[in-house]
Amino acid sequence: MKIKKLGNDTKIKQCVISLGIGRKIFVDCLKRLEESLRRVRFSGDFLYWSDELPPGSPTHFEAPFGFKPFCFLEAAKLGYEEILWIDSACVAIRPLEPIFKILEQKGYCLFANNYGQMMGQWCSDEVLRINNITREEALKIPEVPCSVIGLNLQNALASKFLQMWHQKAADGITFRGIRDKIDDWEDYYDIAWNKSGRVSKDPRVRGHRHDQSAAGIIAHELHMRPFADGLGDIHYKGTAIDRNTIILHHREFGEKITPLNDIYLKVFVMMPFIERPLDLIRAFLKSIRNKLKGLCTH
């Protein structure tokens, strides 16, 4: 673990945590995330893992993304109280103060799902069974995005969430989705995307989302409903990236990352002043064409 102090307060209790190991692109994403934190003048500390998993963490095949609660616990051991996990593929595009204000006032920050999906679409039959949740119930439970999640460990409810998340990462099934071992990357993706009905024969089930499936189950049990705005996804057109967007999920699909300046250019110039006006013009022209077609048929 490495610690970067981005502000001048040596006793700061706020931190951002992240992890990126195994491939150079993951480490490059961590560097880009750090750069974005500096750009938005985050004054807390940045804790990150770029070489190895935190102590006690399961491997990715043992519990995919199971390292997240272990990273929270390591930050807690160092005395941090308000802890914000941000996936390495994300970048900050606006100051983080509103998120930490939520942590101070409410104790936790679970972001609302921008894709309109429910936990029941992304949870295996086995995991629902051991948690005594029916598929119909699960399809009414909001999915909890875990690309960004904040906990104030001075808050009893947030501490309970972390304790339960940690337990489920180590229980040998909830994060993994199945009791059997994951054999290889092909098997992992079969589980993640429910290929050939790997985790459920129910056609409504699209896969198992590991850390998110577990977080959704726990949040439901503790009555912690996702509520926060401010998390956007550059690749998802269904929800606009607007003035409320604070953190942007920017997954990379090659071996090179998109430079931060290019992301900012797209978000603050191209999208609002070029792409969206063009979309409006296209929509207007399409409506005119449809009206003309209607006139021609009468």
Secondary structure, 3 states (H helix, E strand, C coil): CEEEECCCCCCCCEEEEEECCCCHHHHHHHHHHHHHHHHCCCCCEEEEECCCCCCCCCCCCCCCCCHHHHHHHHHHHCCCCEEEEECCCEEECCCCHHHHHHHHHHCEEEECCCCCCEHHHHCCHHHHHHCCCCHHHHCCCECCCCCEEEEECCCHHHHHHHHHHHHHHCCCCCCCCCCCCCCCHHHHHHHHCCHHHCCCCCCCCCCCCCHHHHHHHHHHHCCCCCCECCEEECCCCCCCCCCCCCEEECCCCCCCCCCHHHHHHHHHHHHHHHHHHHHHHHHHHHHHHHHHHHHHCC
